[in-house]
């Protein structure tokens, strides 16, 4: 009986008429393809923003380690240069933690100065420098955070928190001092 019904449908004029088939297929596939396109766009933008976040951390660290002594105005200029690496994206969700470290007689890190804004202090970054230097040597640790909000997918995922770290040694001296940093 099922075979007879199937043969009847197979031989009917509706099964041979394909004029509306492409409209139905488009109605089913178009939303799926559009969603995939928007997801790929957001993913691509997220990758670009992540690369810019890495560049911002490296730029800030590089500019700080070029000097033997910095001051708070110079730190502000350096951070502005790091923010320029994120152009054309907004820097409202940009945060940084810059710390100059010297190693004591036990090769333990001691913070000389630290400037943090718009993020929590990254103590894990400081602790990860344990044993990286000998007494009197130093390192500058830069942690950068950026909150990326997807353009299309924000109803699915609120935001991505991207954090990057840069570890650099002073170019002209073992440590980088700051005159008026907190």
C-alpha positions, 0 to 999 in steps of 0.5 A: 500500500505504501509503495502504491501511494509513493508511486502515485505521488511520484507520477503526479504532476506536482512532483514534476513541476519544479518552478517553485523549488528554487524559491523554497530552497532559497527561503531555507538556505538564505538565512543560514548562509546570511548567518554564516556570513555574519559569523565569519565577519565577526570572527575575522574582526575578532582576529584583527582586533586580537592582533592589534592588541598584541601590537599595542602591548609590544609598542608600549613595552618597546617605547618604555624600554627605550629610556633609562628613566621615564615620567608619568607624562611619557607613560601617557604618551606611550599609552597613546601610541599603544592605543593608536595601534588599535585604530580604527577600533574604539579604545574605550575598552582598552586597559593596561598594566605596566610594571618595571621589575628588578630582581633581588639577590634571590632572583625574585622579582621586586616591583620598582613602579607600576601604572595600571588603568582600566584593568586589574593589576596582572599579578600573574604576569609579575609572578611569571618573571620569577627566575628570569634574571639575576640580581640587579637585572630588570624587566618591564612587563606590559599587560594589555586588555581589550574587550571586543564586542562582536558587531553581528553576533552580540546577541549570542556572545556579549564580548571577548576579553582579550589580554596580551603580555609583553616582557622586555628588558631595558635597552640602555640600562638594566632597569627602567626607573620612573620619576613620578609614577605611583 
